[in-house]
Amino acid sequence: MPNFMGIYQPAPNVEFMNGFHGFPTRDGANLLWTNNLGTPVTYGCILLSNENAAQLYDWAEQGVIVEILP
């Protein structure tokens, strides 16, 4: 997941996080979900375009509150 920023564990005692990220790839080449911004496709993460994910990742320091608006 490009520019992944974990924000919460979806269940107690799990070793993974859900968070913000850009479009994932299949086999490192084919972008997935590029036509699905704004729809539930990520199993709990917040999908951003790669450009917006990179901007948020570069801007937000650890501990910065990011407000999610509908």
N, CA, C, O and CB atoms as a CASP TS submission, in Angstrom:
PFRMAT TS
TARGET T0000
AUTHOR 0000-0000-0000
METHOD Language model
MODEL 1
PARENT N/A
ATOM      1  N   MET     1       0.848  -1.174   0.000  1.00  0.00           N
ATOM      2  CA  MET     1       0.000   0.000   0.000  1.00  0.00           C
ATOM      3  C   MET     1       0.893   1.235   0.000  1.00  0.00           C
ATOM      4  O   MET     1       1.623   1.462   0.965  1.00  0.00           O
ATOM      5  CB  MET     1      -0.965  -0.001   1.222  1.00  0.00           C
ATOM      6  N   PRO     2       0.851   2.016  -1.032  1.00  0.00           N
ATOM      7  CA  PRO     2       1.716   3.192  -1.072  1.00  0.00           C
ATOM      8  C   PRO     2       1.322   4.237  -0.032  1.00  0.00           C
ATOM      9  O   PRO     2       0.143   4.543   0.152  1.00  0.00           O
ATOM     10  CB  PRO     2       1.684   3.811  -2.456  1.00  0.00           C
ATOM     11  N   ASN     3       2.332   4.775   0.641  1.00  0.00           N
ATOM     12  CA  ASN     3       2.140   5.839   1.635  1.00  0.00           C
ATOM     13  C   ASN     3       1.137   5.445   2.715  1.00  0.00           C
ATOM     14  O   ASN     3       0.278   6.244   3.088  1.00  0.00           O
ATOM     15  CB  ASN     3       1.676   7.117   0.951  1.00  0.00           C
ATOM     16  N   PHE     4       1.246   4.224   3.214  1.00  0.00           N
ATOM     17  CA  PHE     4       0.327   3.732   4.238  1.00  0.00           C
ATOM     18  C   PHE     4       0.583   4.430   5.566  1.00  0.00           C
ATOM     19  O   PHE     4       1.726   4.551   6.007  1.00  0.00           O
ATOM     20  CB  PHE     4       0.465   2.211   4.403  1.00  0.00           C
ATOM     21  N   MET     5      -0.496   4.889   6.199  1.00  0.00           N
ATOM     22  CA  MET     5      -0.445   5.479   7.536  1.00  0.00           C
ATOM     23  C   MET     5      -1.458   4.743   8.396  1.00  0.00           C
ATOM     24  O   MET     5      -2.663   4.936   8.228  1.00  0.00           O
ATOM     25  CB  MET     5      -0.737   7.027   7.504  1.00  0.00           C
ATOM     26  N   GLY     6      -0.995   3.903   9.312  1.00  0.00           N
ATOM     27  CA  GLY     6      -1.896   3.172  10.189  1.00  0.00           C
ATOM     28  C   GLY     6      -2.559   4.103  11.187  1.00  0.00           C
ATOM     29  O   GLY     6      -1.911   4.983  11.752  1.00  0.00           O
ATOM     30  N   ILE     7      -3.873   3.904  11.404  1.00  0.00           N
ATOM     31  CA  ILE     7      -4.580   4.762  12.356  1.00  0.00           C
ATOM     32  C   ILE     7      -5.314   3.983  13.431  1.00  0.00           C
ATOM     33  O   ILE     7      -5.599   4.544  14.489  1.00  0.00           O
ATOM     34  CB  ILE     7      -5.553   5.634  11.629  1.00  0.00           C
ATOM     35  N   TYR     8      -5.636   2.706  13.206  1.00  0.00           N
ATOM     36  CA  TYR     8      -6.292   1.936  14.261  1.00  0.00           C
ATOM     37  C   TYR     8      -6.172   0.442  13.979  1.00  0.00           C
ATOM     38  O   TYR     8      -6.041   0.010  12.834  1.00  0.00           O
ATOM     39  CB  TYR     8      -7.775   2.340  14.387  1.00  0.00           C
ATOM     40  N   GLN     9      -6.220  -0.328  15.062  1.00  0.00           N
ATOM     41  CA  GLN     9      -6.286  -1.787  14.942  1.00  0.00           C
ATOM     42  C   GLN     9      -7.756  -2.174  14.873  1.00  0.00           C
ATOM     43  O   GLN     9      -8.529  -1.763  15.739  1.00  0.00           O
ATOM     44  CB  GLN     9      -5.559  -2.505  16.146  1.00  0.00           C
ATOM     45  N   PRO    10      -8.167  -2.944  13.885  1.00  0.00           N
ATOM     46  CA  PRO    10      -9.587  -3.259  13.737  1.00  0.00           C
ATOM     47  C   PRO    10     -10.134  -4.220  14.792  1.00  0.00           C
ATOM     48  O   PRO    10     -11.349  -4.338  14.945  1.00  0.00           O
ATOM     49  CB  PRO    10      -9.823  -3.838  12.388  1.00  0.00           C
ATOM     50  N   ALA    11      -9.264  -4.899  15.511  1.00  0.00           N
ATOM     51  CA  ALA    11      -9.691  -5.816  16.571  1.00  0.00           C
ATOM     52  C   ALA    11      -8.561  -5.931  17.580  1.00  0.00           C
ATOM     53  O   ALA    11      -7.397  -5.728  17.235  1.00  0.00           O
ATOM     54  CB  ALA    11     -10.076  -7.225  15.994  1.00  0.00           C
ATOM     55  N   PRO    12      -8.894  -6.257  18.828  1.00  0.00           N
ATOM     56  CA  PRO    12      -7.834  -6.432  19.832  1.00  0.00           C
ATOM     57  C   PRO    12      -6.900  -7.580  19.446  1.00  0.00           C
ATOM     58  O   PRO    12      -7.322  -8.573  18.855  1.00  0.00           O
ATOM     59  CB  PRO    12      -8.448  -6.696  21.225  1.00  0.00           C
ATOM     60  N   ASN    13      -5.654  -7.423  19.786  1.00  0.00           N
ATOM     61  CA  ASN    13      -4.644  -8.478  19.617  1.00  0.00           C
ATOM     62  C   ASN    13      -4.385  -8.881  18.165  1.00  0.00           C
ATOM     63  O   ASN    13      -3.920  -9.996  17.929  1.00  0.00           O
ATOM     64  CB  ASN    13      -5.063  -9.689  20.386  1.00  0.00           C
ATOM     65  N   VAL    14      -4.664  -8.032  17.195  1.00  0.00           N
ATOM     66  CA  VAL    14      -4.285  -8.321  15.805  1.00  0.00           C
ATOM     67  C   VAL    14      -2.990  -7.592  15.487  1.00  0.00           C
ATOM     68  O   VAL    14      -2.684  -6.570  16.100  1.00  0.00           O
ATOM     69  CB  VAL    14      -5.413  -7.899  14.809  1.00  0.00           C
ATOM     70  N   GLU    15      -2.245  -8.102  14.551  1.00  0.00           N
ATOM     71  CA  GLU    15      -0.933  -7.535  14.241  1.00  0.00           C
ATOM     72  C   GLU    15      -0.955  -6.590  13.050  1.00  0.00           C
ATOM     73  O   GLU    15       0.107  -6.248  12.531  1.00  0.00           O
ATOM     74  CB  GLU    15       0.047  -8.639  13.978  1.00  0.00           C
ATOM     75  N   PHE    16      -2.119  -6.160  12.601  1.00  0.00           N
ATOM     76  CA  PHE    16      -2.177  -5.240  11.468  1.00  0.00           C
ATOM     77  C   PHE    16      -3.035  -4.036  11.823  1.00  0.00           C
ATOM     78  O   PHE    16      -3.791  -4.049  12.794  1.00  0.00           O
ATOM     79  CB  PHE    16      -2.731  -5.947  10.215  1.00  0.00           C
ATOM     80  N   MET    17      -2.900  -3.011  11.020  1.00  0.00           N
ATOM     81  CA  MET    17      -3.628  -1.767  11.233  1.00  0.00           C
ATOM     82  C   MET    17      -4.432  -1.433   9.986  1.00  0.00           C
ATOM     83  O   MET    17      -4.079  -1.840   8.879  1.00  0.00           O
ATOM     84  CB  MET    17      -2.661  -0.611  11.587  1.00  0.00           C
ATOM     85  N   ASN    18      -5.506  -0.697  10.174  1.00  0.00           N
ATOM     86  CA  ASN    18      -6.191  -0.047   9.072  1.00  0.00           C
ATOM     87  C   ASN    18      -5.760   1.403   9.078  1.00  0.00           C
ATOM     88  O   ASN    18      -5.356   1.930  10.114  1.00  0.00           O
ATOM     89  CB  ASN    18      -7.747  -0.187   9.186  1.00  0.00           C
ATOM     90  N   GLY    19      -5.843   2.051   7.930  1.00  0.00           N
ATOM     91  CA  GLY    19      -5.412   3.435   7.866  1.00  0.00           C
ATOM     92  C   GLY    19      -5.669   4.056   6.514  1.00  0.00           C
ATOM     93  O   GLY    19      -6.559   3.632   5.777  1.00  0.00           O
ATOM     94  N   PHE    20      -4.879   5.067   6.197  1.00  0.00           N
ATOM     95  CA  PHE    20      -4.938   5.748   4.905  1.00  0.00           C
ATOM     96  C   PHE    20      -3.904   5.118   3.972  1.00  0.00           C
ATOM     97  O   PHE    20      -2.836   4.703   4.421  1.00  0.00           O
ATOM     98  CB  PHE    20      -4.686   7.286   5.064  1.00  0.00           C
ATOM     99  N   HIS    21      -4.211   5.045   2.692  1.00  0.00           N
ATOM    100  CA  HIS    21      -3.211   4.621   1.711  1.00  0.00           C
ATOM    101  C   HIS    21      -3.677   4.964   0.305  1.00  0.00           C
ATOM    102  O   HIS    21      -4.851   5.251   0.068  1.00  0.00           O
ATOM    103  CB  HIS    21      -2.934   3.109   1.829  1.00  0.00           C
ATOM    104  N   GLY    22      -2.725   4.927  -0.620  1.00  0.00           N
ATOM    105  CA  GLY    22      -3.024   5.114  -2.035  1.00  0.00           C
ATOM    106  C   GLY    22      -3.464   3.800  -2.656  1.00  0.00           C
ATOM    107  O   GLY    22      -3.680   2.811  -1.955  1.00  0.00           O
ATOM    108  N   PHE    23      -3.594   3.794  -3.966  1.00  0.00           N
ATOM    109  CA  PHE    23      -4.058   2.615  -4.681  1.00  0.00           C
ATOM    110  C   PHE    23      -3.059   1.461  -4.538  1.00  0.00           C
ATOM    111  O   PHE    23      -1.885   1.622  -4.870  1.00  0.00           O
ATOM    112  CB  PHE    23      -4.282   2.946  -6.163  1.00  0.00           C
ATOM    113  N   PRO    24      -3.505   0.315  -4.055  1.00  0.00           N
ATOM    114  CA  PRO    24      -2.613  -0.835  -3.994  1.00  0.00           C
ATOM    115  C   PRO    24      -2.342  -1.364  -5.405  1.00  0.00           C
ATOM    116  O   PRO    24      -3.026  -0.998  -6.361  1.00  0.00           O
ATOM    117  CB  PRO    24      -3.218  -1.946  -3.104  1.00  0.00           C
ATOM    118  N   THR    25      -1.347  -2.219  -5.515  1.00  0.00           N
ATOM    119  CA  THR    25      -1.025  -2.808  -6.813  1.00  0.00           C
ATOM    120  C   THR    25      -1.119  -4.321  -6.739  1.00  0.00           C
ATOM    121  O   THR    25      -1.015  -4.921  -5.669  1.00  0.00           O
ATOM    122  CB  THR    25       0.378  -2.382  -7.275  1.00  0.00           C
ATOM    123  N   ARG    26      -1.316  -4.909  -7.884  1.00  0.00           N
ATOM    124  CA  ARG    26      -1.231  -6.365  -8.001  1.00  0.00           C
ATOM    125  C   ARG    26       0.054  -6.655  -8.749  1.00  0.00           C
ATOM    126  O   ARG    26       0.285  -6.115  -9.831  1.00  0.00           O
ATOM    127  CB  ARG    26      -2.492  -6.984  -8.738  1.00  0.00           C
ATOM    128  N   ASP    27       0.877  -7.492  -8.187  1.00  0.00           N
ATOM    129  CA  ASP    27       2.168  -7.861  -8.782  1.00  0.00           C
ATOM    130  C   ASP    27       3.086  -6.652  -8.962  1.00  0.00           C
ATOM    131  O   ASP    27       3.970  -6.672  -9.818  1.00  0.00           O
ATOM    132  CB  ASP    27       1.948  -8.541 -10.129  1.00  0.00           C
ATOM    133  N   GLY    28       2.885  -5.597  -8.161  1.00  0.00           N
ATOM    134  CA  GLY    28       3.739  -4.425  -8.221  1.00  0.00           C
ATOM    135  C   GLY    28       3.557  -3.564  -9.452  1.00  0.00           C
ATOM    136  O   GLY    28       4.325  -2.626  -9.665  1.00  0.00           O
ATOM    137  N   ALA    29       2.549  -3.864 -10.275  1.00  0.00           N
ATOM    138  CA  ALA    29       2.410  -3.111 -11.518  1.00  0.00           C
ATOM    139  C   ALA    29       0.993  -2.598 -11.764  1.00  0.00           C
ATOM    140  O   ALA    29       0.815  -1.422 -12.080  1.00  0.00           O
ATOM    141  CB  ALA    29       2.834  -3.968 -12.671  1.00  0.00           C
ATOM    142  N   ASN    30       0.001  -3.442 -11.628  1.00  0.00           N
ATOM    143  CA  ASN    30      -1.368  -3.060 -11.961  1.00  0.00           C
ATOM    144  C   ASN    30      -2.054  -2.411 -10.765  1.00  0.00           C
ATOM    145  O   ASN    30      -2.228  -3.036  -9.719  1.00  0.00           O
ATOM    146  CB  ASN    30      -2.168  -4.282 -12.432  1.00  0.00           C
ATOM    147  N   LEU    31      -2.443  -1.139 -10.935  1.00  0.00           N
ATOM    148  CA  LEU    31      -3.146  -0.440  -9.858  1.00  0.00           C
ATOM    149  C   LEU    31      -4.539  -1.020  -9.678  1.00  0.00           C
ATOM    150  O   LEU    31      -5.243  -1.291 -10.651  1.00  0.00           O
ATOM    151  CB  LEU    31      -3.230   1.070 -10.148  1.00  0.00           C
ATOM    152  N   LEU    32      -4.929  -1.207  -8.422  1.00  0.00           N
ATOM    153  CA  LEU    32      -6.271  -1.701  -8.107  1.00  0.00           C
ATOM    154  C   LEU    32      -7.155  -0.558  -7.633  1.00  0.00           C
ATOM    155  O   LEU    32      -6.663   0.436  -7.098  1.00  0.00           O
ATOM    156  CB  LEU    32      -6.208  -2.807  -7.036  1.00  0.00           C
ATOM    157  N   TRP    33      -8.436  -0.699  -7.827  1.00  0.00           N
ATOM    158  CA  TRP    33      -9.462   0.179  -7.264  1.00  0.00           C
ATOM    159  C   TRP    33      -9.376   1.630  -7.736  1.00  0.00           C
ATOM    160  O   TRP    33      -9.871   2.518  -7.042  1.00  0.00           O
ATOM    161  CB  TRP    33      -9.376   0.147  -5.778  1.00  0.00           C
ATOM    162  N   THR    34      -8.771   1.898  -8.877  1.00  0.00           N
ATOM    163  CA  THR    34      -8.608   3.293  -9.316  1.00  0.00           C
ATOM    164  C   THR    34      -9.927   3.977  -9.636  1.00  0.00           C
ATOM    165  O   THR    34      -9.992   5.206  -9.612  1.00  0.00           O
ATOM    166  CB  THR    34      -7.717   3.349 -10.529  1.00  0.00           C
ATOM    167  N   ASN    35     -10.960   3.239  -9.930  1.00  0.00           N
ATOM    168  CA  ASN    35     -12.265   3.841 -10.224  1.00  0.00           C
ATOM    169  C   ASN    35     -13.224   3.737  -9.042  1.00  0.00           C
ATOM    170  O   ASN    35     -14.432   3.912  -9.200  1.00  0.00           O
ATOM    171  CB  ASN    35     -12.885   3.176 -11.447  1.00  0.00           C
ATOM    172  N   ASN    36     -12.682   3.452  -7.856  1.00  0.00           N
ATOM    173  CA  ASN    36     -13.538   3.203  -6.700  1.00  0.00           C
ATOM    174  C   ASN    36     -13.390   4.212  -5.567  1.00  0.00           C
ATOM    175  O   ASN    36     -13.820   3.926  -4.449  1.00  0.00           O
ATOM    176  CB  ASN    36     -13.259   1.851  -6.174  1.00  0.00           C
ATOM    177  N   LEU    37     -12.802   5.376  -5.809  1.00  0.00           N
ATOM    178  CA  LEU    37     -12.718   6.381  -4.742  1.00  0.00           C
ATOM    179  C   LEU    37     -14.127   6.737  -4.287  1.00  0.00           C
ATOM    180  O   LEU    37     -15.013   6.971  -5.109  1.00  0.00           O
ATOM    181  CB  LEU    37     -11.954   7.659  -5.224  1.00  0.00           C
ATOM    182  N   GLY    38     -14.326   6.777  -2.976  1.00  0.00           N
ATOM    183  CA  GLY    38     -15.631   7.120  -2.423  1.00  0.00           C
ATOM    184  C   GLY    38     -16.558   5.938  -2.228  1.00  0.00           C
ATOM    185  O   GLY    38     -17.693   6.112  -1.784  1.00  0.00           O
ATOM    186  N   THR    39     -16.097   4.734  -2.550  1.00  0.00           N
ATOM    187  CA  THR    39     -16.909   3.545  -2.326  1.00  0.00           C
ATOM    188  C   THR    39     -16.155   2.581  -1.419  1.00  0.00           C
ATOM    189  O   THR    39     -14.925   2.605  -1.389  1.00  0.00           O
ATOM    190  CB  THR    39     -17.275   2.863  -3.669  1.00  0.00           C
ATOM    191  N   PRO    40     -16.868   1.733  -0.677  1.00  0.00           N
ATOM    192  CA  PRO    40     -16.200   0.812   0.250  1.00  0.00           C
ATOM    193  C   PRO    40     -15.570  -0.380  -0.488  1.00  0.00           C
ATOM    194  O   PRO    40     -16.276  -1.287  -0.928  1.00  0.00           O
ATOM    195  CB  PRO    40     -17.201   0.305   1.301  1.00  0.00           C
ATOM    196  N   VAL    41     -14.247  -0.368  -0.616  1.00  0.00           N
ATOM    197  CA  VAL    41     -13.534  -1.459  -1.289  1.00  0.00           C
ATOM    198  C   VAL    41     -12.315  -1.928  -0.504  1.00  0.00           C
ATOM    199  O   VAL    41     -11.681  -2.904  -0.906  1.00  0.00           O
ATOM    200  CB  VAL    41     -13.105  -1.020  -2.676  1.00  0.00           C
ATOM    201  N   THR    42     -11.966  -1.278   0.590  1.00  0.00           N
ATOM    202  CA  THR    42     -10.658  -1.496   1.210  1.00  0.00           C
ATOM    203  C   THR    42     -10.655  -2.353   2.459  1.00  0.00           C
ATOM    204  O   THR    42      -9.599  -2.506   3.074  1.00  0.00           O
ATOM    205  CB  THR    42     -10.067  -0.205   1.539  1.00  0.00           C
ATOM    206  N   TYR    43     -11.764  -2.912   2.862  1.00  0.00           N
ATOM    207  CA  TYR    43     -11.823  -3.749   4.064  1.00  0.00           C
ATOM    208  C   TYR    43     -11.519  -2.953   5.330  1.00  0.00           C
ATOM    209  O   TYR    43     -11.039  -3.521   6.311  1.00  0.00           O
ATOM    210  CB  TYR    43     -10.845  -4.912   3.942  1.00  0.00           C
ATOM    211  N   GLY    44     -11.789  -1.650   5.326  1.00  0.00           N
ATOM    212  CA  GLY    44     -11.638  -0.841   6.525  1.00  0.00           C
ATOM    213  C   GLY    44     -10.683   0.326   6.420  1.00  0.00           C
ATOM    214  O   GLY    44     -10.707   1.211   7.276  1.00  0.00           O
ATOM    215  N   CYS    45      -9.843   0.361   5.401  1.00  0.00           N
ATOM    216  CA  CYS    45      -8.924   1.488   5.226  1.00  0.00           C
ATOM    217  C   CYS    45      -9.612   2.633   4.491  1.00  0.00           C
ATOM    218  O   CYS    45     -10.719   2.482   3.973  1.00  0.00           O
ATOM    219  CB  CYS    45      -7.662   1.046   4.460  1.00  0.00           C
ATOM    220  N   ILE    46      -8.937   3.778   4.455  1.00  0.00           N
ATOM    221  CA  ILE    46      -9.434   4.933   3.730  1.00  0.00           C
ATOM    222  C   ILE    46      -8.575   5.094   2.486  1.00  0.00           C
ATOM    223  O   ILE    46      -7.388   5.407   2.575  1.00  0.00           O
ATOM    224  CB  ILE    46      -9.412   6.225   4.615  1.00  0.00           C
ATOM    225  N   LEU    47      -9.185   4.878   1.329  1.00  0.00           N
ATOM    226  CA  LEU    47      -8.482   4.906   0.053  1.00  0.00           C
ATOM    227  C   LEU    47      -8.382   6.330  -0.481  1.00  0.00           C
ATOM    228  O   LEU    47      -9.384   7.037  -0.588  1.00  0.00           O
ATOM    229  CB  LEU    47      -9.187   4.006  -0.964  1.00  0.00           C
ATOM    230  N   LEU    48      -7.166   6.738  -0.813  1.00  0.00           N
ATOM    231  CA  LEU    48      -6.909   8.038  -1.409  1.00  0.00           C
ATOM    232  C   LEU    48      -6.224   7.830  -2.755  1.00  0.00           C
ATOM    233  O   LEU    48      -5.656   6.767  -3.008  1.00  0.00           O
ATOM    234  CB  LEU    48      -6.043   8.927  -0.471  1.00  0.00           C
ATOM    235  N   SER    49      -6.277   8.842  -3.617  1.00  0.00           N
ATOM    236  CA  SER    49      -5.456   8.753  -4.826  1.00  0.00           C
ATOM    237  C   SER    49      -3.997   8.699  -4.380  1.00  0.00           C
ATOM    238  O   SER    49      -3.670   9.135  -3.276  1.00  0.00           O
ATOM    239  CB  SER    49      -5.718   9.972  -5.803  1.00  0.00           C
ATOM    240  N   ASN    50      -3.134   8.178  -5.217  1.00  0.00           N
ATOM    241  CA  ASN    50      -1.713   8.108  -4.849  1.00  0.00           C
ATOM    242  C   ASN    50      -1.139   9.491  -4.560  1.00  0.00           C
ATOM    243  O   ASN    50      -0.316   9.643  -3.658  1.00  0.00           O
ATOM    244  CB  ASN    50      -0.909   7.438  -5.965  1.00  0.00           C
ATOM    245  N   GLU    51      -1.565  10.497  -5.315  1.00  0.00           N
ATOM    246  CA  GLU    51      -1.067  11.851  -5.098  1.00  0.00           C
ATOM    247  C   GLU    51      -1.513  12.396  -3.741  1.00  0.00           C
ATOM    248  O   GLU    51      -0.707  12.976  -3.014  1.00  0.00           O
ATOM    249  CB  GLU    51      -1.545  12.776  -6.220  1.00  0.00           C
ATOM    250  N   ASN    52      -2.782  12.216  -3.396  1.00  0.00           N
ATOM    251  CA  ASN    52      -3.277  12.695  -2.101  1.00  0.00           C
ATOM    252  C   ASN    52      -2.692  11.901  -0.946  1.00  0.00           C
ATOM    253  O   ASN    52      -2.405  12.466   0.109  1.00  0.00           O
ATOM    254  CB  ASN    52      -4.796  12.622  -2.055  1.00  0.00           C
ATOM    255  N   ALA    53      -2.510  10.594  -1.129  1.00  0.00           N
ATOM    256  CA  ALA    53      -1.896   9.781  -0.081  1.00  0.00           C
ATOM    257  C   ALA    53      -0.465  10.241   0.182  1.00  0.00           C
ATOM    258  O   ALA    53      -0.045  10.324   1.336  1.00  0.00           O
ATOM    259  CB  ALA    53      -1.916   8.291  -0.470  1.00  0.00           C
ATOM    260  N   ALA    54       0.286  10.540  -0.879  1.00  0.00           N
ATOM    261  CA  ALA    54       1.664  11.011  -0.724  1.00  0.00           C
ATOM    262  C   ALA    54       1.703  12.368  -0.026  1.00  0.00           C
ATOM    263  O   ALA    54       2.556  12.604   0.830  1.00  0.00           O
ATOM    264  CB  ALA    54       2.357  11.101  -2.092  1.00  0.00           C
ATOM    265  N   GLN    55       0.783  13.258  -0.391  1.00  0.00           N
ATOM    266  CA  GLN    55       0.743  14.586   0.245  1.00  0.00           C
ATOM    267  C   GLN    55       0.434  14.466   1.736  1.00  0.00           C
ATOM    268  O   GLN    55       1.090  15.116   2.550  1.00  0.00           O
ATOM    269  CB  GLN    55      -0.310  15.485  -0.441  1.00  0.00           C
ATOM    270  N   LEU    56      -0.550  13.648   2.108  1.00  0.00           N
ATOM    271  CA  LEU    56      -0.889  13.459   3.517  1.00  0.00           C
ATOM    272  C   LEU    56       0.269  12.810   4.260  1.00  0.00           C
ATOM    273  O   LEU    56       0.613  13.242   5.360  1.00  0.00           O
ATOM    274  CB  LEU    56      -2.158  12.606   3.660  1.00  0.00           C
ATOM    275  N   TYR    57       0.870  11.790   3.684  1.00  0.00           N
ATOM    276  CA  TYR    57       1.981  11.071   4.306  1.00  0.00           C
ATOM    277  C   TYR    57       3.161  12.003   4.565  1.00  0.00           C
ATOM    278  O   TYR    57       3.782  11.940   5.626  1.00  0.00           O
ATOM    279  CB  TYR    57       2.421   9.899   3.423  1.00  0.00           C
ATOM    280  N   ASP    58       3.470  12.862   3.605  1.00  0.00           N
ATOM    281  CA  ASP    58       4.600  13.787   3.747  1.00  0.00           C
ATOM    282  C   ASP    58       4.299  14.913   4.736  1.00  0.00           C
ATOM    283  O   ASP    58       5.209  15.431   5.383  1.00  0.00           O
ATOM    284  CB  ASP    58       4.964  14.380   2.389  1.00  0.00           C
ATOM    285  N   TRP    59       3.033  15.288   4.854  1.00  0.00           N
ATOM    286  CA  TRP    59       2.657  16.419   5.703  1.00  0.00           C
ATOM    287  C   TRP    59       2.466  16.031   7.165  1.00  0.00           C
ATOM    288  O   TRP    59       2.964  16.722   8.055  1.00  0.00           O
ATOM    289  CB  TRP    59       1.390  17.044   5.184  1.00  0.00           C
ATOM    290  N   ALA    60       1.754  14.937   7.427  1.00  0.00           N
ATOM    291  CA  ALA    60       1.327  14.603   8.787  1.00  0.00           C
ATOM    292  C   ALA    60       2.447  13.951   9.586  1.00  0.00           C
ATOM    293  O   ALA    60       2.927  12.872   9.237  1.00  0.00           O
ATOM    294  CB  ALA    60       0.117  13.679   8.747  1.00  0.00           C
ATOM    295  N   GLU    61       2.854  14.612  10.652  1.00  0.00           N
ATOM    296  CA  GLU    61       3.826  14.021  11.575  1.00  0.00           C
ATOM    297  C   GLU    61       3.071  13.093  12.516  1.00  0.00           C
ATOM    298  O   GLU    61       1.852  13.204  12.648  1.00  0.00           O
ATOM    299  CB  GLU    61       4.611  15.127  12.377  1.00  0.00           C
ATOM    300  N   GLN    62       3.773  12.188  13.165  1.00  0.00           N
ATOM    301  CA  GLN    62       3.131  11.292  14.116  1.00  0.00           C
ATOM    302  C   GLN    62       2.441  12.101  15.202  1.00  0.00           C
ATOM    303  O   GLN    62       3.030  13.022  15.768  1.00  0.00           O
ATOM    304  CB  GLN    62       4.155  10.323  14.731  1.00  0.00           C
ATOM    305  N   GLY    63       1.199  11.757  15.489  1.00  0.00           N
ATOM    306  CA  GLY    63       0.416  12.438  16.501  1.00  0.00           C
ATOM    307  C   GLY    63      -0.502  13.521  15.966  1.00  0.00           C
ATOM    308  O   GLY    63      -1.344  14.029  16.707  1.00  0.00           O
ATOM    309  N   VAL    64      -0.361  13.891  14.685  1.00  0.00           N
ATOM    310  CA  VAL    64      -1.238  14.899  14.089  1.00  0.00           C
ATOM    311  C   VAL    64      -2.628  14.317  13.948  1.00  0.00           C
ATOM    312  O   VAL    64      -2.783  13.181  13.500  1.00  0.00           O
ATOM    313  CB  VAL    64      -0.700  15.377  12.713  1.00  0.00           C
ATOM    314  N   ILE    65      -3.636  15.079  14.323  1.00  0.00           N
ATOM    315  CA  ILE    65      -5.017  14.635  14.185  1.00  0.00           C
ATOM    316  C   ILE    65      -5.487  14.952  12.777  1.00  0.00           C
ATOM    317  O   ILE    65      -5.397  16.089  12.314  1.00  0.00           O
ATOM    318  CB  ILE    65      -5.938  15.305  15.245  1.00  0.00           C
ATOM    319  N   VAL    66      -5.993  13.921  12.103  1.00  0.00           N
ATOM    320  CA  VAL    66      -6.540  14.074  10.754  1.00  0.00           C
ATOM    321  C   VAL    66      -8.033  13.855  10.855  1.00  0.00           C
ATOM    322  O   VAL    66      -8.479  12.765  11.215  1.00  0.00           O
ATOM    323  CB  VAL    66      -5.880  13.073   9.729  1.00  0.00           C
ATOM    324  N   GLU    67      -8.807  14.876  10.543  1.00  0.00           N
ATOM    325  CA  GLU    67     -10.274  14.789  10.632  1.00  0.00           C
ATOM    326  C   GLU    67     -10.818  14.275   9.311  1.00  0.00           C
ATOM    327  O   GLU    67     -10.457  14.764   8.240  1.00  0.00           O
ATOM    328  CB  GLU    67     -10.906  16.175  10.984  1.00  0.00           C
ATOM    329  N   ILE    68     -11.691  13.282   9.402  1.00  0.00           N
ATOM    330  CA  ILE    68     -12.300  12.676   8.216  1.00  0.00           C
ATOM    331  C   ILE    68     -13.720  13.199   8.111  1.00  0.00           C
ATOM    332  O   ILE    68     -14.537  12.982   9.006  1.00  0.00           O
ATOM    333  CB  ILE    68     -12.278  11.105   8.285  1.00  0.00           C
ATOM    334  N   LEU    69     -14.010  13.884   7.024  1.00  0.00           N
ATOM    335  CA  LEU    69     -15.339  14.442   6.806  1.00  0.00           C
ATOM    336  C   LEU    69     -16.033  13.694   5.665  1.00  0.00           C
ATOM    337  O   LEU    69     -15.377  13.255   4.720  1.00  0.00           O
ATOM    338  CB  LEU    69     -15.252  15.959   6.494  1.00  0.00           C
ATOM    339  N   PRO    70     -17.351  13.549   5.752  1.00  0.00           N
ATOM    340  CA  PRO    70     -18.080  12.845   4.680  1.00  0.00           C
ATOM    341  C   PRO    70     -18.081  13.648   3.399  1.00  0.00           C
ATOM    342  O   PRO    70     -18.646  13.210   2.397  1.00  0.00           O
ATOM    343  CB  PRO    70     -19.521  12.555   5.104  1.00  0.00           C
TER
END
